[in-house]
């Protein structure tokens, strides 16, 4: 079976997901994509450009898998001469109804923000199946639709929500952990951390507002004020307008910072993950948490908010060790982890992370997509 994977924002975690599935699928997966820039324009105009590129190609797929960044209705209408009758699904990495808007963005205040969520809504309606990267994400999206549609003056079509629910399901993200093995020292858990002069606290997420770096650095200030020793590795991709807390971090934390900035080389990135001890996560939004799974695979102990998708990814028995309720609880658990760092270094989360290895996840995708085509 030939699958056309359509990704208007083909960079970062979106690109890794597309490439990973293509490598591990038992089907032929061809990606049709655009560079990851200008996300609003990708949602508005990407379908037109990708439709042209598709019509210029010589491939006719058996199945179309789009992501949430595509206006599926426009793409299918412009390619109907070749895609009519081809089953299609949309995969939601994130959605524009519940994703938090940047405080710097003027669209919400000027009421220009609703169209992006509406593209997600009608794209889901146009597809045969709708997939989400977590149960949390699926429930949040479907639960937000009534209030979202109620903003419009009439013909709100709220009755379509139940139809969407019936054709929605969860397919988790997949990971190629062999890429992380390139940075391993070898030996038992904790050996790669033995040379740390102080407990090493990690940030390996994007440097953006939705990851809530303000609370991350606030927690570090409390630790410092109480006299606790630690070092900091700040990884993750940054963009033109980085949050102020990152801009001030080097001056504020001085020689505690042992790594500052994005690491493009994958093996070097992996080396820092194997070296890191603790990963306090303060995100305001997380529909899955790929950076958390990667760090956990490498033996970094995560401290996670009970909200968002994290309780779904980690088993219930870890609730009392990994999960925190509020900021004060996060600080308390960070202090305890620093004081017991040698014990924390011996704890492995590898078996949990390996549930999302592409070798396990890709057959789930394959079987699901084959079943959709068979229904046609």
C-alpha positions in Angstrom: 0.0 0.0 0.0 1.2 3.5 -0.8 0.6 6.3 1.7 0.9 10.0 1.0 1.9 11.8 4.2 1.1 15.5 3.8 3.0 17.8 6.2 3.0 21.6 5.5 5.3 22.2 8.5 8.0 19.6 7.9 10.5 20.4 10.5 11.5 19.5 14.1 9.4 16.9 15.8 6.9 16.9 12.9 9.7 16.0 10.5 11.1 13.3 12.8 7.6 11.8 13.2 7.1 11.6 9.4 10.6 10.3 8.7 10.4 7.8 11.6 7.1 6.3 10.3 8.3 6.2 6.7 11.4 4.2 7.8 9.6 1.7 10.0 6.3 1.2 8.1 5.6 -1.9 6.2 4.0 0.3 3.6 5.5 2.7 1.1 5.3 6.2 2.7 6.0 9.3 0.6 6.1 12.6 2.4 4.9 15.7 0.6 5.9 18.7 2.7 7.0 22.3 3.0 9.6 23.9 5.2 8.7 24.6 8.9 8.2 28.4 8.8 5.4 30.9 8.9 2.9 28.5 10.6 -0.1 30.7 10.0 0.6 31.0 6.3 1.2 27.2 6.2 -2.3 26.7 7.5 -3.8 29.2 5.1 -1.9 28.6 1.9 0.1 25.4 2.3 -2.7 23.3 0.9 -2.6 25.2 -2.4 1.1 24.7 -2.9 1.0 21.1 -1.8 -1.9 20.4 -4.1 0.1 21.7 -7.1 3.1 19.7 -6.1 1.0 16.6 -5.8 -0.7 17.1 -9.2 2.8 17.5 -10.7 3.9 14.2 -9.3 3.3 10.7 -10.8 2.1 9.0 -7.7 -1.4 8.0 -6.8 -1.7 6.9 -3.2 -4.0 4.3 -1.6 -4.3 6.4 1.5 -3.7 10.1 2.5 -2.3 10.9 6.0 -2.4 14.7 6.7 -1.3 16.6 9.8 -3.2 19.2 11.7 -1.2 22.0 9.9 -3.0 21.2 6.6 -6.3 22.6 5.4 -7.5 19.2 4.2 -10.7 20.5 2.6 -8.7 22.8 0.3 -6.1 20.1 -0.5 -8.8 17.5 -1.4 -10.9 19.9 -3.4 -7.9 21.0 -5.5 -6.7 17.4 -6.1 -10.1 15.7 -6.6 -9.2 14.6 -10.1 -6.8 12.1 -8.5 -7.8 11.8 -4.9 -11.6 11.4 -5.2 -12.3 8.1 -3.4 -8.9 7.9 -1.7 -9.5 7.5 2.0 -7.9 10.2 4.2 -7.0 10.7 7.8 -5.7 13.7 9.8 -3.2 13.3 12.6 -3.3 15.9 15.4 0.2 16.7 16.8 -1.5 19.8 18.3 -4.6 21.8 17.6 -5.3 25.5 17.3 -8.4 25.6 19.5 -6.8 24.7 22.8 -3.1 25.5 22.1 -2.2 28.6 24.2 -1.5 31.8 22.2 1.6 33.7 22.6 1.2 36.9 24.7 3.1 38.7 21.9 0.5 37.7 19.3 -2.1 40.3 18.4 -4.5 38.0 16.7 -6.5 37.0 19.8 -7.1 40.6 20.9 -8.2 41.5 17.4 -10.4 38.4 17.1 -8.4 37.0 14.2 -7.5 33.8 15.9 -10.6 31.7 15.3 -9.9 30.7 11.7 -7.0 28.4 12.6 -9.2 26.3 14.9 -11.9 26.2 12.3 -9.4 24.8 9.8 -8.7 22.0 12.3 -12.5 21.4 12.7 -13.4 21.2 9.0 -10.3 19.2 8.2 -11.4 16.6 10.8 -14.9 16.6 9.3 -13.5 16.0 5.8 -11.4 13.0 6.8 -12.5 9.3 7.2 -10.6 9.1 10.4 -9.1 11.5 13.0 -6.1 10.5 15.1 -4.6 12.2 18.1 -1.2 11.6 19.7 -2.8 11.1 23.2 -6.2 10.4 24.8 -5.7 13.6 26.7 -5.4 15.6 23.5 -8.4 13.9 21.9 -10.6 14.6 24.9 -9.4 18.2 25.2 -10.1 18.9 21.5 -13.5 17.4 21.4 -14.5 18.9 24.7 -13.5 22.4 23.6 -15.5 22.2 20.3 -19.0 23.2 21.8 -17.7 26.5 23.2 -15.6 27.1 20.1 -18.5 26.7 17.7 -20.9 28.6 20.0 -18.9 31.8 19.1 -20.3 31.8 15.6 -23.6 33.6 14.8 -25.7 30.6 13.5 -25.5 27.2 11.8 -22.8 26.2 14.3 -23.1 22.5 13.4 -22.5 21.3 17.0 -24.2 18.1 16.0 -21.0 17.2 14.0 -19.0 16.8 17.2 -20.5 13.4 18.0 -19.7 12.2 14.5 -16.1 13.4 15.0 -15.9 11.5 18.3 -17.0 8.2 16.6 -14.3 8.4 14.0 -11.5 9.6 16.4 -8.8 7.4 18.0 -5.4 7.6 19.5 -2.1 6.7 17.9 0.9 7.7 20.1 4.1 9.2 18.7 6.9 6.9 17.7 10.6 7.2 18.5 13.8 5.9 16.9 15.8 5.4 20.1 18.8 4.2 18.2 19.7 7.8 17.5 19.9 8.4 21.3 22.2 5.5 21.7 24.9 7.4 19.8 25.5 9.5 22.8 25.7 6.8 25.5 28.8 6.1 27.5 27.8 2.5 28.1 27.5 0.7 31.4 24.8 0.7 34.0 22.3 3.5 34.6 24.0 6.4 36.3 27.5 5.7 35.1 27.4 8.5 32.5 26.3 10.9 35.3 29.2 10.0 37.6 31.5 12.8 36.4 28.9 15.5 37.2 30.4 17.7 39.9 26.8 18.7 40.9 23.3 17.4 40.1 22.6 18.4 36.5 19.1 19.9 35.8 18.0 19.7 32.2 15.8 21.8 29.9 15.4 20.1 26.5 12.2 21.7 25.2 11.6 24.6 22.8 12.4 28.0 24.2 8.9 29.3 23.9 6.1 30.7 26.1 3.9 27.6 26.1 6.7 25.5 27.8 6.5 28.0 30.7 10.2 28.7 31.3 9.4 31.4 33.8 8.3 28.8 36.4 11.3 26.6 35.6 13.7 29.4 36.4 11.6 30.5 39.4 12.1 27.0 40.8 15.8 27.2 40.2 16.0 30.5 42.1 14.3 29.0 45.1 16.8 26.1 45.1 19.7 28.5 44.9 18.3 30.7 47.7 18.1 27.6 49.9 21.8 26.8 49.3 21.4 23.8 47.0 24.1 23.0 44.5 23.2 22.2 40.9 24.3 22.7 37.3 22.0 23.6 34.4 22.0 22.4 30.8 19.7 24.4 28.6 19.0 22.6 25.3 16.1 22.9 22.9 15.4 25.0 19.8 15.2 28.8 20.2 13.6 31.3 17.8 14.0 35.0 17.1 11.8 36.2 20.0 13.0 34.1 22.9 11.4 34.4 26.3 13.0 37.0 28.6 13.9 34.4 31.2 16.3 32.7 28.7 17.8 36.0 27.7 18.6 36.7 31.4 19.6 33.2 32.3 23.4 33.4 31.6 23.8 36.5 33.7 21.5 35.2 36.5 22.9 31.7 36.9 26.5 32.3 35.8 28.8 29.3 36.0 26.0 26.9 37.0 25.1 26.8 33.2 27.2 24.1 31.6 25.3 24.2 28.3 23.4 27.1 26.8 21.6 26.8 23.5 20.4 24.4 20.8 22.6 21.4 19.9 22.1 20.6 16.3 24.2 17.4 16.3 22.0 14.5 17.4 24.7 12.5 19.1 25.8 15.6 21.1 22.2 16.2 22.1 22.0 12.6 23.2 25.2 12.9 25.2 23.6 15.7 27.3 20.5 13.6 27.9 22.5 10.7 29.2 24.5 13.1 31.4 21.5 15.0 32.9 20.0 14.0 36.3 16.7 15.8 36.7 14.1 17.1 34.3 11.6 19.5 36.0 8.8 20.1 33.4 6.7 23.2 33.8 4.8 23.3 30.5 1.5 25.1 30.1 0.7 22.9 27.2 1.8 19.3 26.3 -0.3 17.1 24.1 2.3 14.3 24.3 5.8 15.3 25.5 8.4 13.9 23.1 11.3 15.7 24.8 10.3 14.1 28.1 10.2 10.6 26.6 13.6 11.1 25.1 15.1 12.3 28.4 13.4 9.5 30.4 14.8 6.9 27.9 18.3 8.2 28.7 17.9 7.9 32.4 17.0 11.5 33.3 14.5 11.5 36.2 11.4 13.6 35.2 9.3 15.7 37.5 6.0 16.2 35.8 2.8 18.1 36.5 -0.2 15.9 37.1 -2.1 17.9 34.5 -1.7 17.6 30.7 -0.9 14.3 29.0 1.9 13.0 31.3 -0.2 10.7 33.6 -1.2 8.9 30.4 2.4 8.2 29.4 3.8 7.1 32.7 2.2 4.3 34.8 0.1 5.1 37.9 2.7 3.6 40.3 5.0 6.5 39.5 2.5 9.1 40.6 4.0 9.6 44.0 7.6 9.9 42.7 7.4 11.7 39.4 4.3 13.8 39.6 3.8 17.1 41.4 0.6 19.0 42.1 1.7 22.7 42.2 4.8 24.9 42.3 5.5 24.3 46.0 5.2 20.6 45.4 7.6 20.8 42.5 10.2 22.6 44.6 9.8 20.1 47.4 10.4 17.2 45.1 13.4 18.9 43.4 15.0 19.4 46.8 14.4 15.8 47.8 15.8 14.6 44.4 19.0 16.7 44.8 19.5 15.4 48.3 19.1 11.8 47.2 20.8 12.2 43.8 22.8 9.0 43.9 19.6 7.0 44.4 17.8 8.9 41.6 20.6 8.1 39.2 20.0 4.4 39.6 16.3 4.6 38.6 15.6 3.6 35.0 12.6 4.7 32.9 13.8 2.9 29.8 11.1 0.2 29.7 8.4 2.9 29.9 9.9 4.9 27.0 10.4 1.8 24.9 6.7 1.4 24.6 6.9 4.2 22.1 9.6 2.7 20.0 8.7 2.9 16.3 9.3 -0.9 16.1 6.2 -1.3 18.3 4.2 1.8 17.2 4.6 1.6 13.4 2.8 -1.8 13.1 -0.1 -0.1 15.0 -0.2 2.7 12.4 0.1 0.2 9.5 -2.8 -2.0 10.7 -5.0 0.9 11.4 -4.5 2.5 8.0 -4.8 -0.8 6.1 -8.2 -1.3 7.9 -9.4 2.1 6.7 -8.5 1.3 3.1 -10.1 -2.1 3.4 -13.4 -0.4 4.5 -13.5 1.5 1.2 
